[in-house]
């Protein structure tokens, strides 16, 4: 549970990497990757502050 934010962030980064290697006009993959990166970052901050 401690590293769930990092896992979500890495999943979002993986989506962004896939979107970078897959040239298309679809922005859904980019948007969802960005949203997962931001959510993972915020979750990591909130979970680490709660544990401290």
C-alpha positions, 0 to 999 in steps of 0.5 A: 500500500505504501508504493501504490502512488509510485506504481500508478505513476509508472503505469502512466509513464508506460502509457506515455512511452507507448504513445510516443512509439505509436504515432497516431492522432488519438490524444486519449492515450496521452491524456490518460497517461498524464492523468495517471502520472499526476494522480500517482504523484499526488497519491505518493505525496499524500500517502507519505505525509499520512505515514510520517 
